[in-house]
Amino acid sequence: MVTFIPDDPVIIAIVLILLSLIFFSYLLLRRTILEFRDGMEGR
């Protein structure tokens, strides 16, 4: 697994940015779906 990690810091930065984007979009989608569900129930 250690040999899989690239030495290029640019690749590491791109991967970190992509992971954070996926994580934040997941959180945003989850919050939106939960609020929509609460709105449908009339809360």
QUIHUTA-V897048 format. One record per backbone hydrogen bond with DSSP energy under -0.5 kcal/mol. CO is the residue of the C=O (numbers start at 1). NH is the residue of the N-H. If there is no record, write none. Layout:
CO:NH  CO:NH
This chain:
1:4  1:5  2:5  7:9  8:12  9:13  10:14  11:15  12:16  13:17  14:18  15:19  16:20  17:21  18:22  19:23  20:24  21:25  22:26  23:27  24:28  25:29  26:30  27:31  28:32  29:33  30:34  31:35  32:36  33:37  34:38  35:39  36:40  37:41  38:43  39:42
